Amino acid sequence: MKNRSLVMGVAIAILALLSFSHDVQSQVSKTSTSISVNRGVHTVSHKSGNQRLNLEYEGEIVFTDDDKAIKSISRGGYLLIRKTTFGDRREVLAEPNSDGTINYEYRVGRSRQDWGKEGQDFLANVLIEVIRTTGMGAESRVERFYKKGGVSAVMEEVNLIRNDHVSKIYLDALMENHDLKSKELVNVAAYITKEIDSDYYISELFKDHGDKFLKNAESTSAFLDAVARMDSDHYVSIILKRMLREDLDSDAMAKVLKAASGMDSDHYKTEVLKQLLNRRDLDDKTVDLIVKSASDIDSDHYATIILKDALDRPNLSDEAFNNLMNAISRIDSDHYVTETFRSMLRQREVSDKVVAAVMDRIEYMDSDHYRRVILNDLFQNKQVSEKHFESLLRTVADMDSDHYASEILSSLLKDQQLSQELYTKVLDRVANIDSDHYKVKILKDVIKGDLTKNHMMSLLKAADNIDSDYYKSEVLRGACDSVRKLNDDQVKDEFRSVARTIRSDTYYGRVARCID
């Protein structure tokens, strides 16, 4: 029993020790820092486990090279350090004297102590933590490390700083005050995205210093690789849009475009591509790459924005145009396809290439309404060539809506200078319309014009396909004057032949003798 009790006691002690050790580790790992500035006064609150560090300072403060003492404080400035560890609070207030020396007040708990070795040791021990927590004296420290060991020495110090805000202060000082070489820029770019957690601070660094990375191919690639590793598309877009304000060559713009293409968000990707398209110095290759990028955008809305902007570019190359049509083919929404086509038809000369591309795409559209809109724009000021006529009639034949089909066919018959062969093909298509109402509407409109013998023969054959005796008689009555005017026996025989297919004596009687 004693042995068992002893074993149990040891086990409990070990568990208690492990639990205590875990609690201590948890306390240590809980770190937070808050920084605020009000009228030049900086206030910092830093917590790490059971330690509390509170700071307040104003003015320019310079430290000794060993970071263990204060070298100088500007007139009117001061530094207050208060550190609490497990309830033990110590405080130092440093202010400049009129002769440039520094006056110190040292407190332990609430009691003021004489300034001596104890206070000096406390300041020497706490000062490096103060420096790395606040960023005070960063510029002079960067200079000191840079003179000692270049960029590597600066980065070693920055690596000991666990606050992204302060790390940015050091990196700003490094980038602003030194003309870094290509390899140094490569290292800095890799460091920024590897060691800084906050995309906000990464974006601020790259936004402010991105132009330096774009000076040569090696650092540009490193910079854009670093940007690509960022999680936030919002901040990536900020960086890239800032870069597009610079004087970039075509290779650099292609790399910016590549970085933009890697973003998941269609919204932010579109923002960057739009700004890129606004540049006047784009070459055909870059425009072509932008159009290709648009084809990878999932949102029809955003893809359309880019494609319409691309169409606004003058002298769009054939390759870019072909890629643009490929991008349009990926758009599912008939509404956005129509928007893109209408923009294209307004901005470009309507060549056979354009007509062929449009006709090929609209055959696969679902909406008869949007098909009609595009065709109206396409052929408003351009005659339909025989080359594209079959495609057009196939599109009409595929329409479910007799209303939209009849509008297109009516436009062709009224507005186009059609050969007899094409005129007959259109009327054959009219004859195949299911609705007698729309069929008759087209034929009655056509009858109002000046018709040749061949046109009238085609029209009468189309009328022969009307099922309704009422509608058939209406068309024939409307054609009476034109048939009499032509005074052609073949036309009259055809008219009579169609009239005899009317089953109703009443309606037949209305047209039987109108041409005699």
Contacts in CASP RR format, 6 or more apart in sequence:
PFRMAT RR
TARGET T0000
AUTHOR 0000-0000-0000
METHOD contacts of the structure
MODEL  1
MKNRSLVMGVAIAILALLSFSHDVQSQVSKTSTSISVNRGVHTVSHKSGN
QRLNLEYEGEIVFTDDDKAIKSISRGGYLLIRKTTFGDRREVLAEPNSDG
TINYEYRVGRSRQDWGKEGQDFLANVLIEVIRTTGMGAESRVERFYKKGG
VSAVMEEVNLIRNDHVSKIYLDALMENHDLKSKELVNVAAYITKEIDSDY
YISELFKDHGDKFLKNAESTSAFLDAVARMDSDHYVSIILKRMLREDLDS
DAMAKVLKAASGMDSDHYKTEVLKQLLNRRDLDDKTVDLIVKSASDIDSD
HYATIILKDALDRPNLSDEAFNNLMNAISRIDSDHYVTETFRSMLRQREV
SDKVVAAVMDRIEYMDSDHYRRVILNDLFQNKQVSEKHFESLLRTVADMD
SDHYASEILSSLLKDQQLSQELYTKVLDRVANIDSDHYKVKILKDVIKGD
LTKNHMMSLLKAADNIDSDYYKSEVLRGACDSVRKLNDDQVKDEFRSVAR
TIRSDTYYGRVARCID
27 49 0 8 1.000
27 50 0 8 1.000
28 48 0 8 1.000
28 49 0 8 1.000
29 49 0 8 1.000
30 47 0 8 1.000
30 48 0 8 1.000
30 49 0 8 1.000
31 46 0 8 1.000
31 47 0 8 1.000
31 48 0 8 1.000
31 49 0 8 1.000
31 162 0 8 1.000
32 46 0 8 1.000
32 47 0 8 1.000
33 44 0 8 1.000
33 45 0 8 1.000
33 46 0 8 1.000
33 47 0 8 1.000
33 133 0 8 1.000
33 163 0 8 1.000
33 165 0 8 1.000
34 44 0 8 1.000
34 45 0 8 1.000
35 42 0 8 1.000
35 43 0 8 1.000
35 44 0 8 1.000
35 134 0 8 1.000
35 165 0 8 1.000
36 42 0 8 1.000
36 43 0 8 1.000
37 43 0 8 1.000
40 58 0 8 1.000
40 59 0 8 1.000
41 56 0 8 1.000
41 57 0 8 1.000
41 58 0 8 1.000
42 55 0 8 1.000
42 56 0 8 1.000
42 57 0 8 1.000
42 58 0 8 1.000
42 134 0 8 1.000
43 55 0 8 1.000
43 56 0 8 1.000
44 53 0 8 1.000
44 54 0 8 1.000
44 55 0 8 1.000
44 56 0 8 1.000
44 133 0 8 1.000
44 134 0 8 1.000
45 52 0 8 1.000
45 53 0 8 1.000
45 54 0 8 1.000
45 55 0 8 1.000
46 52 0 8 1.000
46 53 0 8 1.000
46 54 0 8 1.000
46 55 0 8 1.000
46 133 0 8 1.000
47 53 0 8 1.000
50 85 0 8 1.000
50 86 0 8 1.000
51 83 0 8 1.000
51 84 0 8 1.000
51 85 0 8 1.000
52 82 0 8 1.000
52 83 0 8 1.000
52 84 0 8 1.000
52 85 0 8 1.000
53 81 0 8 1.000
53 82 0 8 1.000
53 83 0 8 1.000
53 84 0 8 1.000
53 126 0 8 1.000
53 129 0 8 1.000
53 130 0 8 1.000
53 133 0 8 1.000
54 80 0 8 1.000
54 81 0 8 1.000
54 82 0 8 1.000
54 83 0 8 1.000
55 79 0 8 1.000
55 80 0 8 1.000
55 81 0 8 1.000
55 82 0 8 1.000
55 130 0 8 1.000
55 133 0 8 1.000
55 134 0 8 1.000
56 78 0 8 1.000
56 79 0 8 1.000
56 80 0 8 1.000
57 77 0 8 1.000
57 78 0 8 1.000
57 79 0 8 1.000
57 80 0 8 1.000
57 134 0 8 1.000
57 136 0 8 1.000
58 76 0 8 1.000
58 77 0 8 1.000
58 78 0 8 1.000
59 73 0 8 1.000
59 74 0 8 1.000
59 76 0 8 1.000
59 77 0 8 1.000
59 78 0 8 1.000
60 73 0 8 1.000
60 74 0 8 1.000
60 77 0 8 1.000
61 70 0 8 1.000
61 72 0 8 1.000
61 73 0 8 1.000
61 74 0 8 1.000
61 77 0 8 1.000
61 79 0 8 1.000
61 136 0 8 1.000
61 137 0 8 1.000
62 70 0 8 1.000
62 71 0 8 1.000
62 72 0 8 1.000
62 73 0 8 1.000
62 137 0 8 1.000
62 140 0 8 1.000
63 69 0 8 1.000
63 70 0 8 1.000
63 71 0 8 1.000
63 127 0 8 1.000
63 131 0 8 1.000
63 136 0 8 1.000
63 137 0 8 1.000
63 140 0 8 1.000
63 141 0 8 1.000
64 70 0 8 1.000
64 71 0 8 1.000
65 144 0 8 1.000
67 127 0 8 1.000
67 128 0 8 1.000
67 131 0 8 1.000
67 141 0 8 1.000
68 123 0 8 1.000
68 124 0 8 1.000
68 127 0 8 1.000
68 128 0 8 1.000
69 120 0 8 1.000
69 123 0 8 1.000
69 124 0 8 1.000
69 127 0 8 1.000
70 79 0 8 1.000
70 94 0 8 1.000
70 102 0 8 1.000
70 123 0 8 1.000
70 127 0 8 1.000
72 96 0 8 1.000
72 100 0 8 1.000
72 102 0 8 1.000
73 79 0 8 1.000
73 94 0 8 1.000
73 95 0 8 1.000
73 96 0 8 1.000
73 102 0 8 1.000
74 96 0 8 1.000
75 96 0 8 1.000
76 95 0 8 1.000
76 96 0 8 1.000
77 95 0 8 1.000
77 96 0 8 1.000
78 93 0 8 1.000
78 94 0 8 1.000
78 95 0 8 1.000
78 96 0 8 1.000
79 92 0 8 1.000
79 93 0 8 1.000
79 94 0 8 1.000
79 136 0 8 1.000
80 91 0 8 1.000
80 92 0 8 1.000
80 93 0 8 1.000
80 94 0 8 1.000
81 91 0 8 1.000
81 92 0 8 1.000
81 93 0 8 1.000
81 94 0 8 1.000
81 123 0 8 1.000
81 126 0 8 1.000
81 130 0 8 1.000
82 89 0 8 1.000
82 90 0 8 1.000
82 91 0 8 1.000
83 89 0 8 1.000
83 90 0 8 1.000
83 91 0 8 1.000
83 126 0 8 1.000
84 90 0 8 1.000
88 109 0 8 1.000
89 107 0 8 1.000
89 108 0 8 1.000
89 109 0 8 1.000
90 106 0 8 1.000
90 107 0 8 1.000
90 108 0 8 1.000
90 109 0 8 1.000
90 119 0 8 1.000
90 122 0 8 1.000
90 126 0 8 1.000
91 105 0 8 1.000
91 106 0 8 1.000
91 107 0 8 1.000
91 108 0 8 1.000
91 109 0 8 1.000
92 104 0 8 1.000
92 105 0 8 1.000
92 106 0 8 1.000
92 107 0 8 1.000
92 119 0 8 1.000
92 122 0 8 1.000
92 123 0 8 1.000
92 126 0 8 1.000
93 104 0 8 1.000
93 105 0 8 1.000
94 102 0 8 1.000
94 103 0 8 1.000
94 104 0 8 1.000
95 102 0 8 1.000
95 103 0 8 1.000
96 102 0 8 1.000
96 103 0 8 1.000
97 103 0 8 1.000
104 115 0 8 1.000
104 119 0 8 1.000
104 123 0 8 1.000
105 112 0 8 1.000
105 115 0 8 1.000
106 112 0 8 1.000
106 113 0 8 1.000
106 114 0 8 1.000
106 115 0 8 1.000
106 116 0 8 1.000
106 118 0 8 1.000
106 119 0 8 1.000
106 122 0 8 1.000
107 113 0 8 1.000
113 119 0 8 1.000
130 136 0 8 1.000
131 137 0 8 1.000
131 141 0 8 1.000
132 160 0 8 1.000
132 161 0 8 1.000
132 162 0 8 1.000
132 163 0 8 1.000
132 166 0 8 1.000
133 163 0 8 1.000
133 166 0 8 1.000
134 166 0 8 1.000
135 166 0 8 1.000
135 169 0 8 1.000
135 170 0 8 1.000
138 166 0 8 1.000
138 169 0 8 1.000
138 170 0 8 1.000
138 173 0 8 1.000
139 173 0 8 1.000
139 177 0 8 1.000
141 157 0 8 1.000
141 170 0 8 1.000
142 154 0 8 1.000
142 170 0 8 1.000
142 173 0 8 1.000
142 174 0 8 1.000
142 177 0 8 1.000
143 173 0 8 1.000
143 177 0 8 1.000
145 153 0 8 1.000
145 154 0 8 1.000
145 156 0 8 1.000
145 157 0 8 1.000
146 153 0 8 1.000
146 154 0 8 1.000
146 174 0 8 1.000
146 178 0 8 1.000
151 174 0 8 1.000
151 178 0 8 1.000
151 180 0 8 1.000
151 184 0 8 1.000
151 187 0 8 1.000
151 188 0 8 1.000
152 187 0 8 1.000
154 170 0 8 1.000
154 174 0 8 1.000
155 187 0 8 1.000
155 188 0 8 1.000
155 191 0 8 1.000
157 170 0 8 1.000
158 167 0 8 1.000
158 170 0 8 1.000
158 171 0 8 1.000
158 191 0 8 1.000
158 195 0 8 1.000
159 195 0 8 1.000
161 167 0 8 1.000
161 170 0 8 1.000
164 196 0 8 1.000
164 197 0 8 1.000
164 198 0 8 1.000
164 201 0 8 1.000
165 201 0 8 1.000
167 195 0 8 1.000
167 196 0 8 1.000
167 201 0 8 1.000
168 196 0 8 1.000
168 201 0 8 1.000
168 204 0 8 1.000
168 205 0 8 1.000
171 188 0 8 1.000
171 192 0 8 1.000
171 205 0 8 1.000
172 205 0 8 1.000
172 208 0 8 1.000
172 209 0 8 1.000
174 180 0 8 1.000
174 188 0 8 1.000
175 188 0 8 1.000
175 205 0 8 1.000
175 208 0 8 1.000
175 209 0 8 1.000
175 212 0 8 1.000
176 209 0 8 1.000
180 188 0 8 1.000
180 212 0 8 1.000
182 215 0 8 1.000
182 216 0 8 1.000
182 218 0 8 1.000
182 219 0 8 1.000
183 218 0 8 1.000
185 212 0 8 1.000
185 213 0 8 1.000
185 215 0 8 1.000
185 219 0 8 1.000
185 222 0 8 1.000
185 223 0 8 1.000
186 218 0 8 1.000
186 219 0 8 1.000
186 222 0 8 1.000
189 213 0 8 1.000
189 219 0 8 1.000
189 222 0 8 1.000
189 223 0 8 1.000
189 225 0 8 1.000
189 226 0 8 1.000
190 222 0 8 1.000
190 225 0 8 1.000
190 226 0 8 1.000
192 202 0 8 1.000
192 205 0 8 1.000
192 206 0 8 1.000
192 226 0 8 1.000
193 202 0 8 1.000
193 226 0 8 1.000
193 227 0 8 1.000
193 229 0 8 1.000
193 230 0 8 1.000
196 202 0 8 1.000
196 205 0 8 1.000
199 230 0 8 1.000
199 231 0 8 1.000
199 232 0 8 1.000
199 234 0 8 1.000
199 235 0 8 1.000
200 235 0 8 1.000
202 226 0 8 1.000
202 230 0 8 1.000
202 235 0 8 1.000
203 230 0 8 1.000
203 232 0 8 1.000
203 235 0 8 1.000
203 236 0 8 1.000
203 238 0 8 1.000
203 239 0 8 1.000
206 213 0 8 1.000
206 223 0 8 1.000
206 226 0 8 1.000
206 227 0 8 1.000
206 239 0 8 1.000
206 242 0 8 1.000
207 238 0 8 1.000
207 239 0 8 1.000
207 242 0 8 1.000
210 223 0 8 1.000
210 239 0 8 1.000
210 242 0 8 1.000
210 243 0 8 1.000
210 246 0 8 1.000
211 243 0 8 1.000
211 246 0 8 1.000
212 219 0 8 1.000
213 219 0 8 1.000
213 220 0 8 1.000
213 222 0 8 1.000
213 223 0 8 1.000
214 220 0 8 1.000
214 223 0 8 1.000
214 243 0 8 1.000
214 246 0 8 1.000
214 248 0 8 1.000
214 252 0 8 1.000
217 251 0 8 1.000
220 251 0 8 1.000
220 252 0 8 1.000
220 255 0 8 1.000
221 255 0 8 1.000
224 255 0 8 1.000
224 256 0 8 1.000
224 258 0 8 1.000
224 259 0 8 1.000
227 236 0 8 1.000
227 239 0 8 1.000
227 240 0 8 1.000
227 259 0 8 1.000
228 236 0 8 1.000
228 259 0 8 1.000
228 262 0 8 1.000
230 236 0 8 1.000
233 263 0 8 1.000
233 264 0 8 1.000
233 265 0 8 1.000
233 268 0 8 1.000
233 269 0 8 1.000
234 265 0 8 1.000
234 268 0 8 1.000
236 259 0 8 1.000
236 260 0 8 1.000
236 263 0 8 1.000
236 268 0 8 1.000
237 260 0 8 1.000
237 263 0 8 1.000
237 265 0 8 1.000
237 268 0 8 1.000
237 269 0 8 1.000
237 271 0 8 1.000
237 272 0 8 1.000
240 256 0 8 1.000
240 259 0 8 1.000
240 260 0 8 1.000
240 272 0 8 1.000
241 271 0 8 1.000
241 272 0 8 1.000
241 275 0 8 1.000
243 256 0 8 1.000
244 253 0 8 1.000
244 256 0 8 1.000
244 272 0 8 1.000
244 275 0 8 1.000
244 276 0 8 1.000
244 279 0 8 1.000
248 256 0 8 1.000
250 283 0 8 1.000
250 285 0 8 1.000
250 286 0 8 1.000
253 276 0 8 1.000
253 279 0 8 1.000
253 282 0 8 1.000
253 286 0 8 1.000
254 285 0 8 1.000
254 286 0 8 1.000
254 289 0 8 1.000
256 272 0 8 1.000
256 276 0 8 1.000
257 273 0 8 1.000
257 276 0 8 1.000
257 286 0 8 1.000
257 289 0 8 1.000
257 290 0 8 1.000
257 293 0 8 1.000
260 269 0 8 1.000
260 272 0 8 1.000
260 273 0 8 1.000
260 276 0 8 1.000
260 293 0 8 1.000
261 269 0 8 1.000
261 293 0 8 1.000
261 296 0 8 1.000
262 269 0 8 1.000
263 269 0 8 1.000
263 272 0 8 1.000
266 297 0 8 1.000
266 298 0 8 1.000
266 299 0 8 1.000
266 302 0 8 1.000
266 303 0 8 1.000
267 299 0 8 1.000
267 302 0 8 1.000
269 293 0 8 1.000
269 297 0 8 1.000
269 302 0 8 1.000
270 297 0 8 1.000
270 302 0 8 1.000
270 305 0 8 1.000
270 306 0 8 1.000
273 290 0 8 1.000
273 293 0 8 1.000
273 294 0 8 1.000
273 306 0 8 1.000
273 309 0 8 1.000
274 305 0 8 1.000
274 306 0 8 1.000
274 309 0 8 1.000
276 282 0 8 1.000
276 286 0 8 1.000
276 290 0 8 1.000
277 287 0 8 1.000
277 290 0 8 1.000
277 306 0 8 1.000
277 309 0 8 1.000
277 310 0 8 1.000
277 312 0 8 1.000
277 313 0 8 1.000
278 309 0 8 1.000
282 290 0 8 1.000
282 313 0 8 1.000
284 317 0 8 1.000
284 319 0 8 1.000
284 320 0 8 1.000
287 310 0 8 1.000
287 313 0 8 1.000
287 316 0 8 1.000
287 317 0 8 1.000
287 320 0 8 1.000
288 317 0 8 1.000
288 319 0 8 1.000
288 320 0 8 1.000
288 323 0 8 1.000
290 306 0 8 1.000
290 310 0 8 1.000
291 306 0 8 1.000
291 307 0 8 1.000
291 310 0 8 1.000
291 320 0 8 1.000
291 323 0 8 1.000
291 324 0 8 1.000
291 327 0 8 1.000
292 323 0 8 1.000
292 327 0 8 1.000
293 306 0 8 1.000
294 303 0 8 1.000
294 306 0 8 1.000
294 307 0 8 1.000
294 310 0 8 1.000
294 324 0 8 1.000
294 327 0 8 1.000
295 303 0 8 1.000
295 323 0 8 1.000
295 326 0 8 1.000
295 327 0 8 1.000
295 330 0 8 1.000
297 303 0 8 1.000
297 306 0 8 1.000
300 331 0 8 1.000
300 332 0 8 1.000
300 333 0 8 1.000
300 335 0 8 1.000
300 336 0 8 1.000
301 336 0 8 1.000
303 327 0 8 1.000
303 330 0 8 1.000
303 331 0 8 1.000
303 336 0 8 1.000
304 331 0 8 1.000
304 336 0 8 1.000
304 339 0 8 1.000
304 340 0 8 1.000
307 324 0 8 1.000
307 327 0 8 1.000
307 328 0 8 1.000
307 340 0 8 1.000
307 343 0 8 1.000
308 339 0 8 1.000
308 340 0 8 1.000
308 343 0 8 1.000
310 316 0 8 1.000
310 320 0 8 1.000
310 324 0 8 1.000
311 324 0 8 1.000
311 340 0 8 1.000
311 343 0 8 1.000
311 344 0 8 1.000
311 347 0 8 1.000
311 348 0 8 1.000
312 343 0 8 1.000
312 347 0 8 1.000
316 324 0 8 1.000
316 348 0 8 1.000
318 353 0 8 1.000
321 353 0 8 1.000
321 357 0 8 1.000
324 344 0 8 1.000
325 357 0 8 1.000
325 361 0 8 1.000
328 337 0 8 1.000
328 340 0 8 1.000
328 341 0 8 1.000
328 361 0 8 1.000
329 361 0 8 1.000
331 337 0 8 1.000
331 340 0 8 1.000
334 365 0 8 1.000
334 366 0 8 1.000
334 367 0 8 1.000
334 370 0 8 1.000
334 371 0 8 1.000
335 367 0 8 1.000
335 370 0 8 1.000
337 361 0 8 1.000
337 365 0 8 1.000
337 370 0 8 1.000
338 370 0 8 1.000
338 373 0 8 1.000
338 374 0 8 1.000
341 358 0 8 1.000
341 361 0 8 1.000
341 362 0 8 1.000
341 374 0 8 1.000
341 377 0 8 1.000
341 378 0 8 1.000
342 373 0 8 1.000
342 374 0 8 1.000
342 377 0 8 1.000
344 354 0 8 1.000
344 358 0 8 1.000
345 354 0 8 1.000
345 358 0 8 1.000
345 374 0 8 1.000
345 377 0 8 1.000
345 378 0 8 1.000
346 377 0 8 1.000
348 354 0 8 1.000
350 378 0 8 1.000
350 381 0 8 1.000
350 382 0 8 1.000
352 385 0 8 1.000
352 387 0 8 1.000
352 388 0 8 1.000
355 378 0 8 1.000
355 382 0 8 1.000
355 385 0 8 1.000
355 388 0 8 1.000
356 387 0 8 1.000
356 388 0 8 1.000
358 374 0 8 1.000
358 378 0 8 1.000
359 388 0 8 1.000
359 391 0 8 1.000
359 392 0 8 1.000
359 395 0 8 1.000
360 391 0 8 1.000
362 371 0 8 1.000
362 374 0 8 1.000
362 375 0 8 1.000
362 395 0 8 1.000
363 391 0 8 1.000
363 394 0 8 1.000
363 395 0 8 1.000
363 398 0 8 1.000
365 371 0 8 1.000
368 399 0 8 1.000
368 400 0 8 1.000
368 401 0 8 1.000
368 403 0 8 1.000
368 404 0 8 1.000
368 405 0 8 1.000
369 401 0 8 1.000
369 404 0 8 1.000
371 395 0 8 1.000
371 399 0 8 1.000
371 404 0 8 1.000
372 404 0 8 1.000
372 407 0 8 1.000
372 408 0 8 1.000
375 392 0 8 1.000
375 395 0 8 1.000
375 408 0 8 1.000
376 411 0 8 1.000
379 411 0 8 1.000
379 412 0 8 1.000
379 415 0 8 1.000
379 416 0 8 1.000
383 416 0 8 1.000
383 417 0 8 1.000
384 392 0 8 1.000
384 412 0 8 1.000
384 416 0 8 1.000
386 419 0 8 1.000
386 422 0 8 1.000
389 422 0 8 1.000
389 425 0 8 1.000
392 408 0 8 1.000
392 412 0 8 1.000
393 425 0 8 1.000
393 426 0 8 1.000
393 429 0 8 1.000
396 405 0 8 1.000
396 408 0 8 1.000
396 409 0 8 1.000
396 429 0 8 1.000
397 405 0 8 1.000
397 429 0 8 1.000
397 432 0 8 1.000
399 405 0 8 1.000
402 433 0 8 1.000
402 434 0 8 1.000
402 435 0 8 1.000
402 437 0 8 1.000
402 438 0 8 1.000
402 439 0 8 1.000
403 438 0 8 1.000
405 429 0 8 1.000
405 433 0 8 1.000
405 438 0 8 1.000
406 430 0 8 1.000
406 433 0 8 1.000
406 435 0 8 1.000
406 438 0 8 1.000
406 439 0 8 1.000
406 441 0 8 1.000
406 442 0 8 1.000
409 426 0 8 1.000
409 429 0 8 1.000
409 430 0 8 1.000
409 433 0 8 1.000
409 442 0 8 1.000
410 441 0 8 1.000
410 442 0 8 1.000
410 445 0 8 1.000
410 446 0 8 1.000
412 418 0 8 1.000
412 426 0 8 1.000
413 423 0 8 1.000
413 426 0 8 1.000
413 427 0 8 1.000
413 430 0 8 1.000
413 442 0 8 1.000
413 445 0 8 1.000
413 446 0 8 1.000
414 445 0 8 1.000
414 446 0 8 1.000
416 422 0 8 1.000
418 426 0 8 1.000
420 452 0 8 1.000
420 454 0 8 1.000
420 455 0 8 1.000
420 458 0 8 1.000
423 454 0 8 1.000
423 455 0 8 1.000
423 458 0 8 1.000
424 454 0 8 1.000
424 458 0 8 1.000
427 458 0 8 1.000
427 459 0 8 1.000
427 461 0 8 1.000
427 462 0 8 1.000
428 458 0 8 1.000
428 462 0 8 1.000
430 439 0 8 1.000
430 442 0 8 1.000
430 443 0 8 1.000
430 462 0 8 1.000
431 439 0 8 1.000
431 461 0 8 1.000
431 462 0 8 1.000
431 464 0 8 1.000
431 465 0 8 1.000
432 465 0 8 1.000
433 439 0 8 1.000
433 442 0 8 1.000
436 466 0 8 1.000
436 467 0 8 1.000
436 468 0 8 1.000
436 471 0 8 1.000
437 471 0 8 1.000
439 462 0 8 1.000
439 465 0 8 1.000
439 466 0 8 1.000
439 471 0 8 1.000
440 466 0 8 1.000
440 471 0 8 1.000
440 474 0 8 1.000
440 475 0 8 1.000
443 459 0 8 1.000
443 462 0 8 1.000
443 463 0 8 1.000
443 475 0 8 1.000
444 474 0 8 1.000
444 475 0 8 1.000
444 478 0 8 1.000
446 455 0 8 1.000
446 459 0 8 1.000
447 459 0 8 1.000
447 475 0 8 1.000
447 478 0 8 1.000
447 479 0 8 1.000
447 482 0 8 1.000
449 482 0 8 1.000
451 459 0 8 1.000
451 482 0 8 1.000
451 486 0 8 1.000
453 486 0 8 1.000
453 488 0 8 1.000
453 490 0 8 1.000
453 491 0 8 1.000
456 479 0 8 1.000
456 482 0 8 1.000
456 483 0 8 1.000
456 486 0 8 1.000
456 491 0 8 1.000
457 490 0 8 1.000
457 491 0 8 1.000
457 494 0 8 1.000
459 479 0 8 1.000
460 479 0 8 1.000
460 491 0 8 1.000
460 494 0 8 1.000
460 495 0 8 1.000
460 498 0 8 1.000
461 494 0 8 1.000
463 472 0 8 1.000
463 475 0 8 1.000
463 476 0 8 1.000
463 479 0 8 1.000
463 498 0 8 1.000
464 497 0 8 1.000
464 498 0 8 1.000
464 501 0 8 1.000
466 472 0 8 1.000
466 475 0 8 1.000
469 502 0 8 1.000
469 503 0 8 1.000
469 504 0 8 1.000
469 507 0 8 1.000
469 508 0 8 1.000
470 504 0 8 1.000
470 507 0 8 1.000
472 498 0 8 1.000
472 501 0 8 1.000
472 502 0 8 1.000
472 507 0 8 1.000
473 502 0 8 1.000
473 504 0 8 1.000
473 507 0 8 1.000
473 508 0 8 1.000
473 510 0 8 1.000
473 511 0 8 1.000
476 495 0 8 1.000
476 498 0 8 1.000
476 499 0 8 1.000
476 511 0 8 1.000
476 514 0 8 1.000
477 510 0 8 1.000
477 511 0 8 1.000
477 514 0 8 1.000
479 495 0 8 1.000
480 511 0 8 1.000
480 514 0 8 1.000
480 515 0 8 1.000
483 491 0 8 1.000
483 492 0 8 1.000
483 495 0 8 1.000
483 515 0 8 1.000
484 515 0 8 1.000
492 515 0 8 1.000
495 515 0 8 1.000
496 515 0 8 1.000
499 508 0 8 1.000
499 511 0 8 1.000
499 512 0 8 1.000
500 508 0 8 1.000
502 508 0 8 1.000
502 511 0 8 1.000
END
